[in-house]
Amino acid sequence: MDDAVVLFSEDQKYTYKKILYICGQMRSVNLTLPEVLLVCNEVSEDIEKAKDMARDFNKKVWEKKLREL
């Protein structure tokens, strides 16, 4: 498995925690920069929150010059 596609990701069952968990699990399955695609009709608050949290995390990793986690 290389990447993941989450259909209907704006559904209430996909909280920001679950979205971030899916991303983390994909990293443990595929060590070479896996992608998680969220397919939805409208971007939900949880999708936005997960995106912002992931960006903040990646920015901190970049600033600390950590290459591998």
Backbone torsions as a table, in degrees:
resi	resn	phi	psi	omega
1	MET	NA	126.1	-178.5
2	ASP	-101.7	-47.4	-175.0
3	ASP	-135.4	174.0	178.9
4	ALA	-134.0	146.6	174.7
5	VAL	-123.2	123.7	178.9
6	VAL	-105.7	108.9	179.4
7	LEU	-83.2	149.3	-179.7
8	PHE	54.9	41.6	-174.9
9	SER	-69.4	-8.8	176.0
10	GLU	-82.1	-5.8	179.4
11	ASP	-60.5	148.1	-176.9
12	GLN	-61.6	-23.3	-179.0
13	LYS	-71.3	-16.8	177.2
14	TYR	-95.8	86.6	176.9
15	THR	-78.2	168.3	179.1
16	TYR	-60.9	-32.9	179.1
17	LYS	-65.4	-43.3	-179.7
18	LYS	-67.7	-37.7	178.5
19	ILE	-63.8	-45.7	178.7
20	LEU	-65.3	-35.9	177.8
21	TYR	-63.5	-43.9	178.2
22	ILE	-58.9	-44.1	179.3
23	CYS	-61.9	-43.3	179.2
24	GLY	-64.9	-40.2	179.5
25	GLN	-67.3	-35.6	177.4
26	MET	-63.5	-35.1	178.3
27	ARG	-65.6	-33.8	179.3
28	SER	-76.4	-22.3	178.7
29	VAL	-85.0	-39.4	-175.9
30	ASN	-130.4	112.4	-176.1
31	LEU	-80.4	-8.0	-177.3
32	THR	-103.6	74.9	174.0
33	LEU	45.2	68.4	178.2
34	PRO	-70.4	158.6	177.6
35	GLU	-116.3	143.2	172.3
36	VAL	-120.6	115.1	-179.9
37	LEU	-99.1	125.8	178.3
38	LEU	-101.5	115.0	-178.2
39	VAL	-102.6	123.1	-177.7
40	CYS	-155.1	163.9	175.7
41	ASN	-81.9	-37.5	178.2
42	GLU	-137.2	145.2	178.9
43	VAL	-77.5	123.6	-178.3
44	SER	-86.5	168.6	177.0
45	GLU	-63.3	-36.3	179.1
46	ASP	-66.4	-37.8	176.9
47	ILE	-64.3	-44.9	178.5
48	GLU	-61.7	-43.7	-179.1
49	LYS	-64.1	-43.7	178.7
50	ALA	-62.9	-41.4	179.3
51	LYS	-62.2	-46.9	-179.4
52	ASP	-63.6	-41.9	179.3
53	MET	-64.6	-42.2	179.5
54	ALA	-65.0	-41.2	178.4
55	ARG	-63.6	-43.5	178.6
56	ASP	-61.8	-42.2	178.6
57	PHE	-62.5	-48.1	-179.6
58	ASN	-63.3	-35.4	178.0
59	LYS	-65.1	-42.8	179.0
60	LYS	-65.1	-40.3	177.6
61	VAL	-62.5	-43.4	-179.8
62	TRP	-63.5	-44.5	-178.4
63	GLU	-64.7	-34.5	179.4
64	LYS	-84.8	0.6	178.5
65	LYS	57.1	38.8	175.0
66	LEU	-88.2	121.5	-176.8
67	ARG	-87.7	-43.5	-176.0
68	GLU	-120.8	138.3	174.0
69	LEU	-118.3	NA	NA
